[in-house]
Amino acid sequence: MLAAVAIAIGSLTPGDEMPTNLPWDKFNHFVGYAGLAGLVGLAGLPLVRTFITVVLYGICIEYLQIPVPGRSGGDWADILANTLGAGTAVLVLAGIRRYLLRR
């Protein structure tokens, strides 16, 4: 829950209040949503549900950014980066679970 709040705060902060020395924007999206999906998956939500929940959360945040000054909400490249991050985390968790069940 804390990770989702941190993403919301970072995503809904007006553009002129954002730090200027952050790494590449799409990388931030990828890492943030991979982390969120990883934490949600580790909390026990089934992985398919984890993926769907995190992707829908990312889409909602993108559209909530539209009225925020200095932010370009609804960016499909951001949504893609969010989705790829969530998908990567879910696939890694699935692989780890499969490995541990075979032991």
LUMVOMAR-480933 format. One record per atom (N, C-alpha, C, O, CB): x, y, z. Coordinates in steps of 0.1 Angstrom, whole numbers, plus 5000, padded with zeros to 4 digits. Glycine has a CB too. Layout:
<rs>
XYZ ...
</rs>
This chain:
<rs>
500849885000 500050005000 500950135000 500650224993 499150005012 502050125008 502950245008 503550264995 503750384991 503950215019 503850164987 504450184974 503450244965 503850334957 504950044968 502250214966 501150274957 501050424961 500850504952 499850194959 501050454973 500950594978 502150674973 502050784968 500850604993 503350614974 504550684969 504450714954 504850814950 505850594972 504050614946 503850634932 502850744929 503050824921 503350504925 501750744937 500750844935 501250984938 501051084930 499450814943 501950994949 502551124952 503551174942 503451294937 503251124966 504451084938 505351124927 504751154914 505251244907 506351014925 503651084911 503051104898 502151224897 501951284887 502250974894 501551264909 500651374909 501251504914 500451604916 499451334917 502551504916 503251634919 503351724907 503751674896 504651604925 502951844908 503151934896 504551934891 505551914898 502752084900 504651944878 505851934871 506952024875 508151994876 505651964856 506552154879 507652244884 508152214898 509152274902 507052384883 507552124905 508052084918 508851954918 509251904928 506852064927 508951894906 509651764904 511151794904 511651894898 509251694892 511951694909 513451714908 513851704893 513251634885 514151604916 514851774890 515251774876 516351674873 516751654861 515851914872 516951604883 518051514881 517651364882 518451284885 519051544891 516351334879 515951194879 516351124866 516551194856 514351194880 516550994867 516950914855 515850924845 514750984847 517250774859 516050864834 515150854822 513750824827 513550734835 515550754812 512750904823 511350894828 510750754826 510150704835 510450994820 510950694815 510350554812 511050454821 510350354826 510550514797 512350474824 512950384834 512350394848 512150294855 514450414835 512050514852 511350534865 510050464865 509650404875 511150684867 509250474854 507950404854 508150254855 507450194862 507250444841 509050204847 509350064847 509650014861 509149914866 510450024837 510650074867 511150034880 510050054891 509849964899 512350114884 509350164891 508250184900 507150084900 506750034910 507650324898 506750054888 505649954887 506049814888 505349724892 504949974873 507349784885 507949654888 507949634903 507649524908 509349634881 508449734910 508449724924 507049704930 506949624940 509149844930 506149784926 504749774931 504249634928 503649564937 503849874924 504349584916 503849444913 504549344921 503949244925 504049424898 505849354923 506649264931 506049254945 505949144951 508049294931 505849374951 505349374965 503949324966 503649244975 505449524970 503149354956 501749304956 501749154955 501049084961 500849374945 502549104945 502648954943 503248884956 502748774959 503548934931 504248944962 504748884974 503748884986 503848804995 506048954978 502848984985 501748994996 500748874994 499948855004 501049124995 500748804983 499948684982 498848694972 498148604970 499348664995 498648814965 497648824955 498048734943 499248734939 497448974950 497148654938 497548574926 498148664915 497748774913 496248504920 499148604908 499948684899 499148744887 499448854883 501048594893 498148674882 497348734871 496648854877 496548964870 496348634865 496048844889 495348954895 496349064898 495949184897 494648904908 497549034903 498549134906 498849214893 498849334894 499849064911 499049144882 499349214870 498249314866 498449424863 499649114858 496949254866 495849334862 495649454871 495349574866 494549254861 495749434884 495549544894 496549654892 496249774892 495649484908 497849614891 498849714890 498749794876 499049914876 500249644891 498449724865 498349794853 497149894853 497250004848 498149694841 496049844859 494849934860 495150054869 494750164866 493649864865 495950034879 496350144888 497150244880 496950364881 497150084900 498150194872 498950284864 498150364854 498450484852 500050194857 497150304848 496350374839 495550484846 495450594841 495350274831 495050444857 494250554865 495150664869 494750784867 493650484878 496350634874 497250744877 497650834865 497650954866 498550684883 497850774854 498150844842 497050944838 497251064835 498350754830 495750904840 494650994836 494351094847 493851204845 493450914833 494751064860 494651154870 495651274869 495451384874 494751094884 496751244861 497751344859 497251454849 497851564849 499051284853 496251434842 495851524831 495651674837 496151764830 494551484824 494951694848 494751824852 495951884861 495852004865 493551834861 496951804863 498051844871 498951934863 499451894852 498851724877 499252054868 500052154860 501452094857 502152044866 500252284868 501952104845 503252064841 503451914839 504551864838 504252114851 502351844839 502351694838 501551664825 500551724822 501851624850 502051564818 501351524806 500651384809 501251284807 502251504793 499451394814 498751264817 498251194805 498151254794 497651304826 497951064807 497450984796 498450944786 498150914774 496351054790 499750954789 500850914780 500950764778 501250694788 502250974785 500650724766 500650574763 502050514765 502150394768 500150554749 503150594763 504450544765 504750514780 505350414783 505550634759 504150604788 504250574803 503450454807 503950374814 503750704810 502250444801 501450324804 502150194799 502050094806 500050334797 502850204788 503550084783 504750054792 504949934796 504050114769 505450154797 506550134806 506050074819 506649984825 507350264809 504950124824 504350064837 503949924835 504249834843 503050154840 503349894823 502849754820 504049664819 504049544824 502049754808 505049704812 506249624811 506949594824 507449484827 507249684801 507049694833 507549674846 506749574854 507349484860 507649814853 505449594854 504549504862 504749364856 504749264864 503149554861 504649354843 504849214837 506149154840 506149024842 504649234822 507149224840 508549164843 508549114857 509049004860 509649274841 508049194867 508049154881 507149024882 507548934890 507449264890 506049024876 505148904877 505848784871 505748674877 503748934870 506448794860 507148684854 508348634863 508548514864 507748724840 509048724869 510148684878 509548614890 510148514894 510948814883 508548664896 507848594907 507348454903 507548364911 506748684913 506748444891 506348314887 507448214885 507348104889 505548334873 508548264880 509748184879 510348134892 510648024894 510848254871 510348234901 510848194915 509948094922 510347994928 510948324924 508648114920 507648024926 507747884920 507747784927 506248074924 507947874907 508047754900 509347684905 509347564907 508147774885 510447754906 511747694910 511547644925 512047534927 512847804910 510947724933 510847674947 509947554949 510147474958 510347794956 508947544940 507947434941 508647304936 508247194940 506747464933 509647314927 510347194922 511347144932 511847024930 510947234909 511747224941 512747174951 512247074960 513047034969 513347294958 
</rs>
